[in-house]
Amino acid sequence: MTAVVEPPVARLAALPGVSTASRVAAQAERARAAGKVLPVVPALAGLLPAAGLRRGSTVAVHGGTSLLFALLAEATATGSWAAVVGMPSLGLAAAAEYGVDLGRVALVPRPGAELPAVVAALLDGVDLVAVNAEKVQAAVARRLSARARHRGAVLLATGGWPGADVELSCRFSAWSGLSDGYGHLRERRVEVRVHGRGAAARPASASFTLPGSAGSITPASRGLALHTEATA
């Protein structure tokens, strides 16, 4: 009788905690179909571990509001509700240009000392809540993340946030569009890096234009590859 030897990949995939790329993609698709993941624009889907914003997670966004708008755009455009807390200088016109449906965004620009209570209340009934992380103490931040996890909302923090599940950072380069000292600023090349816990433990990065020619975020070039960074 001839013994059947499994291929090395099959043996590795059978180990606890190891998944093949096709299995991860299938799991992400099932999660989206079940409503457990809120959609993001296609340019960012390949960079996020769940191909979207997983309900119950906390995502820290570094590098200005442009990346925040890009994360809010697809979810609000497809029917999700969002709230933005503690950002009085938020540019609504810019948000609309990135594709954010302003009719599905609640604004609480100056909550003052009530910010933790306001965010906690919004997490009970809103799909995504964005908050200025600079105004939240570490202990309060952890409690709000726990509430988001319990309620199935997505907490988006602009800045450092203790215990964030995913961290997205954006490094900008020069604008393009000016020629011989005149013209219009059209787009700006950026590198977005993602790292975090669990499925996001291995850092990855990709280049985009933010804003792109159509206003939202787009890959910097066709055939752009996702760069996965080696970890020690």
C-alpha positions, -999 to +999 in steps of 0.1 A: +000+000+000+014+034-010+014+061+017-001+094+007+022+123+015+006+157+019+023+187+002+043+210+026+018+238+021-011+215+032+008+204+063+016+240+072-020+251+067-032+223+090-012+238+119-031+259+145-031+296+137-019+292+101-041+301+071-036+300+034-042+332+014-073+317-002-087+308+032-081+343+045-098+358+014-128+334+018-131+343+055-130+380+047-157+376+021-179+356+045-174+384+071-184+411+046-215+391+036-225+387+072-221+424+079-192+419+103-169+441+081-177+476+069-165+482+033-136+506+024-126+519-010-110+492-032-076+509-030-075+503+008-092+469+009-061+450+000-041+467+028-065+460+057-064+425+073-102+419+069-103+438+035-124+464+054-132+477+088-140+449+112-169+456+135-158+458+171-123+469+162-103+501+170-083+516+142-057+544+149-051+567+120-019+587+118-011+615+093-040+639+090-077+637+081-073+627+044-068+590+053-097+593+078-120+606+050-108+577+027-118+552+054-153+568+060-162+572+023-172+537+012-190+528+045-212+560+045-218+557+007-232+522+012-255+531+040-235+530+073-238+559+098-208+577+112-200+603+139-170+626+143-163+638+178-138+665+190-127+678+155-140+713+152-118+722+122-129+692+101-132+702+065-166+691+053-161+701+017-129+680+016-147+651+032-174+653+004-147+653-023-133+621-009-167+605-012-180+608+023-219+609+024-223+639+047-260+631+051-249+601+072-224+618+094-232+633+128-208+660+141-200+668+177-172+693+173-168+705+209-180+680+234-157+694+262-155+673+293-183+651+281-163+636+252-160+601+268-197+600+275-206+613+240-184+587+223-197+559+245-233+568+236-226+570+199-209+536+199-242+522+211-260+532+179-236+543+152-215+521+129-184+542+129-172+568+155-142+589+148-126+607+177-096+630+183-073+608+203-054+637+218-084+645+240-087+610+254-067+596+284-052+561+281-076+545+307-106+561+290-094+550+256-092+514+267-128+515+281-141+530+248-123+503+228-140+477+250-174+493+244-168+494+206-159+457+208-190+449+228-214+470+206-199+459+173-190+494+162-158+506+146-138+532+166-115+554+144-090+574+164-069+602+148-036+597+165-021+572+189-045+549+208-035+523+234-044+488+224-056+497+188-063+466+167-050+482+136-027+513+131-026+531+097+000+557+091+003+580+061+036+595+049+031+623+023+053+635-005+050+666-027+019+676-046+018+674-084+001+696-109+021+728-109+041+734-141+066+763-145+052+779-113+015+779-122-014+755-125-036+736-100-026+711-073-042+678-084-028+649-065-003+639-039+016+606-036+016+589-002+028+557+014+003+541+038+016+516+063-005+492+083+004+472+114-013+460+146-024+429+164-037+395+153-041+394+115-024+428+112+007+418+132+029+416+101+034+452+088+026+460+052+026+491+031+015+504-003+018+536-023-013+557-033-023+591-046-043+609-019-063+626-032-063+609-066-074+624-099-111+616-090-108+630-055-105+598-035-076+575-028-062+555-058-032+532-063-001+552-073+004+530-104-012+501-121-001+467-110+009+481-076+022+454-053+015+453-016+048+453+003+049+430+033+076+437+058+096+410+074+094+407+112+120+394+135 
